[in-house]
């Protein structure tokens, strides 16, 4: 099983709150740039938090517009699921590590 955690961790992560350019995460989810969500926190009917990656269609469209060229991140979907899983477990360190491997 590929949990999205193989490979090297990117040195290009922003601190929580972001830097306007690089990916970052906190207990609210994972983001890129100035706060575009790539993994979102949602509450169920009982108020429990669940995390899920933003749809690939939405991410591809937003990133393609932002970078002014076609972007397809479908190969990175497993890594975004690993970030969501780590956030759901409350393991921010693992989530940041997984996010570093998505790039």
N, C-alpha and C positions, 0 to 999 in steps of 0.2 A: 504494500500500500504506500502510495506517495502522499505524505502529509503536508507537502509544500514547504518543508523545513530543510531540504537538502541544499547544498551549495553554500556559498559565502554570504555573509551578511554585508549589506551595502553600507559604506561609511556616509552615505548621502541621505541620512534621515534628519528631519527637523525635530526640535524639541517639542513637547506638548504645546499646543497653541499655534504651531506652524511658523514658518519663516516666509511664507508667500510663494515658495517654489517647490520644496521637497515634501515627500510623504511623512506623515506623523500619525500617532494614535494616542488615545486616552480612553477613559471609561465610557465616553460618548460614541466611540467608533473609530474608524480610520479615515484619514483625509489626505488630500494632496493639495499643494499650493496654499491658497488663502482660506481653505476650508471646504473644498468640494468633497463631499462624502464618497468613499469607495467601499466602506463597510458601515452600515447604519445600525443604530440601536433602536429597537422597537419595543414597546410595552404591550403585553397581552392583556386580556380582559381583567386579569387579577393583579395587574401592575408589575408582573415579572419581566425583566429585561431579556430580550433575545437579540442576537446579532446576525445580520445577513449581508452578504455582498450586494452592492447595487447591481442591477441587471447589466449584463454585458452590453446589451444594446444601448442603454443609457450612458454607460461609461465610454464605449467606443465613440458615440456621437459627441459627447462633451469633450473628450480628449482630442478628437479629430478637429473640432472647431478651435479649441485652444491652441493646438500645435500647427494648425493650418495645413495639415496633411492627414492622410488616412491612417488611423490607429486601430489595431485589432489586438485586444488583450486577452483573447480567449485562451491562449496558452498559459496565462497567469491565473486563471480562475481557481485552480486548486490552491494556490498560495493565498488568495483572498479568503477562501473557505477556512484555511488554517488560521488566519488572523481572526476571523469571526469565532471560530471554535475556542481559541485561547481567550478572547475577550469574554465569551460566555462563561468560561471557567473562572473568570476573575484573575487570570494570569497575564498581567500587563507586560511583564518581561518577555514571556513567550510570544505575545502578540507583536511586540516591537521587533523581536527577532524574526518572526515569520514575515512581517512587513518588509524588513530589510532584504529578505530573499525573494520577494515578489518582483522587485525592479530588475 
